Amino acid sequence: MKRFRPRLVPGIFFLIALTILLALGTWQVKRLQWKNHLIETIASRVNLPTRPLPPLNTWKQLDLGQWIYRVVKARGKFDPEKQVHIFTQVGPEQGGYNVAGYWVVVPFYLECGGVVLVNRGFIPEKFKQQRLPPYPNTGGQQTIIGIVKTNQGRNYFTPENDYRNNIWFTRDIKAISSYFKLENAAPFLIALTKGNGTGPLPQPREAKVTLSNNHLGYAITWYGLAFTLIGVFVVFSLKSDPVPGKEANSIK
């Protein structure tokens, strides 16, 4: 007969590993709930009617949470001589490209006052050193339409920006505004969408925003590993009782 007889040291390591795996699984479940809510929010906002950009005198008190992913329009003038390149990679759903490259961000001086950063679109990495075609009618006032974006998060694995080669790794609106020495800069960014009369490059974003959502698969993986660990520990801890007579013979 086999009895469950766990050992102390393996048992401690088992409990630590099990706690970590269950915590990671639970974290992914929470991330799944957050991502589903974000996807629903984006889907509802990008389909709302286009709104004018909030005026300059409201920016300091602006609730960005109510404006992110809203489609807005603004009138003003680009400064094509100032450009920041943010490293990224787009998939085929963005149209035509599936390579590493850069988002091209430039200042847009608003007709009503203030300046807002605008993401003109994507360029493949091989085009970085080439002079980009100007936005249509860059010498005069024009109306643009795009999606409101806020800062992009940074983690431990995000490289530091390479200012010398103009390679950025995050969409840090305040840092970019300081880099350009902009006054009265908006605390948000506008990402141009297709239909603004742009050329093939830079390639604007699709009007439909899509986000990857793999958190359910990650949660299943972590929970699956936890249950596998339990099974391994149970098998490891099962011991057979000695058969009467055989134990005595083995002593002799």
N, C-alpha and C positions, 0 to 999 in steps of 0.2 A: 504493500500500500504506500502511496506517495502522500507526503504531507508538505504543507506550505511552511517553509522555514527560511524566511528572509535573513540575510546577513546585514550587520549594522552598516558597515562602510558602503557596500553596493547600494543599500537601501537609501542612504543619505544622497548619494549621487543620483539615484533614480528620482527621488522627490524633487531635487533641484532641476534636473532636466525636464521632468514632467511639468513643473510649474512654469518654466520658460516656454515650453511648447504651447501650453494652454493659454498663456498670456499673449503669445504672438497670434494665436488663432482668434482670441477675443478681440485683440486690437484690429485685426483685419475685418472682423464683423462690424466693428464701429466705423472703420474706414469705408466699408461697403455702404452703410447707412448714410454716411456723409456724402459719398460720391453720388449715390442715387438722388439725394436731395439736390445736390449741385446740378446734376444733369437735368432734373425737372425744372429747376430755376432758369437754367440757360435756355431750355427749349421754350419756356413760356415768354422769356424776355426778348429773345431775338425775333420773335414773331409779332411783337407789339409794334404799333405805328412809330415811325421815326420821329424823334423829338429834337428840338433845338438844344444846343449845348447849354448847360447852366451858366449864367453870367458870372463874370469875374468876382463881383462883390459877394457871391455866395460860396466861393470855393473853400474858404477857411472853415465854414460850418457844414460843409457838404457831407451828407451821409453816403459814402461811397458804396456801401452795401446795397443801397437802393438803385444805384446807377450802373454797377458792373454788369456787363453783357447787354446793356441797352444799346439799341441802334440810334445814333445821333447824327446830326448834320451840323456843319460849322462853315463859316465863310472867313477867308483870310488869305494869307500868302505864305508860300514855302520859302525856306532858306536852304536851297539845295547844296550850298557849300559846306554845311554842317551835317555830318552823318556819323551815326554810331552803328556798328555791326555787331549784332547779338548772335552768337553761335547757336545753331539748332539743327534739326534734321526733320524733314517733312516726308510724309508717305505719299503713295500714289493718289490717295483720296484728296490731296491738295491740288492735284492736277499736273501730270506730266513729269514730275520729279520724284525721285526716291533716293535722295542723296543728302550729304551734309552740306551746310551752307550757313547763311546769315539772314536775320531779319534786319532790314534797313530802316533805322529810326532817324527822323529829321524834325526840326522845329517848324511849327506852323503858327505864324503870327496872326492872331484873330482880328477881324475887322472891328469888333466891339471892345478890344483891349485884352491884354494878356497873351500868353503863348501856350500852346499845347503840343506835346510830343506826338508825332504820328508815325506809326509803323507802315511804311509804304508797301512792304511785301518782302518776299523771299528771293534771294539770289543764290545759285549754287556756288560752292567754295571757289571754283576755278574762275569765277567772274569778279572776285573780290578786288583785284588790283586794276580792273578796267573801270573807266569812268562810266557811271550809270547814265542812261538817258534821263533827261529832266522830266519832271512831272509836267503834263500838258499845261501850257500857259503859266509857267512858273513865275513869269515876270509880273503877273497881275493878280487881282483878287479872283478867287474861285471858291466854289462850294464843294465840300467833300462829305462823304458819308462813311461811317465806320462804326465799330463796336468798342464800347468803353472797356478798358482793361486797367487793372491795378498792378501793384508790384508782384514780381515772380519770386517765390520763395528760394532760399539758399539752404543747402545742407552741408554736412561735413565733407562730402565728396565733390562739391562745386569748386572748380578752380578759381583762383583770383583773376580779376580782369587784367588783360594785357593792354594797357593804355598805349604803349609805344606802337603796337601793331593794330590798334583799334579793334581788338577782339574782346567782346564782353560775353559773360556767361549767364547773366541774370538780367531781367527787366527791372532795374532799380530806377524808378522814375526820378526820385530826388537826386540820386548820384549823377544821372545823365543830365539833369537840369543844371546841376552845379558844374559839370564838365563843360557845358556850353556857356556857362555864366549867364543863364537866363533870368530875367526879372519877371515877377508876376507869372510864374509858371504854374500850370494846372497840376493838381495832385493825382492826375490820371493820365492815361494814354488812349489815343484813338487808333485802332487797327483798321486800316482801309479794307473794304470788301470789294469784290469784283463788281463792275458796273460803274466805276468811277472814271471811265475813259482812259484807263492806264494801258501801257503797252505790255508786251510779254514779260518784261523784267523791269523792276522787281515784280514778282508775282503776288498780288494781294491774296488775302485769306478768302476762303469760301464764306459766304454769308451764314451758312449753317455751321455752328460750332460743334465739333465732336470730341468726346473725351474717352480715353480707354478706361475700362472698368474690369480689372482682373482680380478684385479683392475677394470675390467668392471662391475662386480657384485657390488663391493663397490660403484662405481660411480652411478650406477642406484639406489642403496639404499639411498645414500645421496640426490640425486636429487628428488627421490620419497618422502622422508621425507619433503623436501622443498616445493614441490607442495601440499602435505597433510597439511602442516602448513598454506599455503596460503588459502586453502579451509576452514580450521577451523577458521581462523581469519575473513574471509569474512562472514561466517555464524554467528560468534559471534558479528560482527559489524552491521549486518542487524537489523533494528528496524522497528516495525510496527507503522504507523501513527495512532493516536487515532481516533476512530469512532465518528463523530459528535453526540452529545446528550449523549453518554455514559460517556464522560469525565465530562460533567456537572452533571450527575447523581452521579458519583463517588465522586464529590466534596460535594454534599449534604449529 
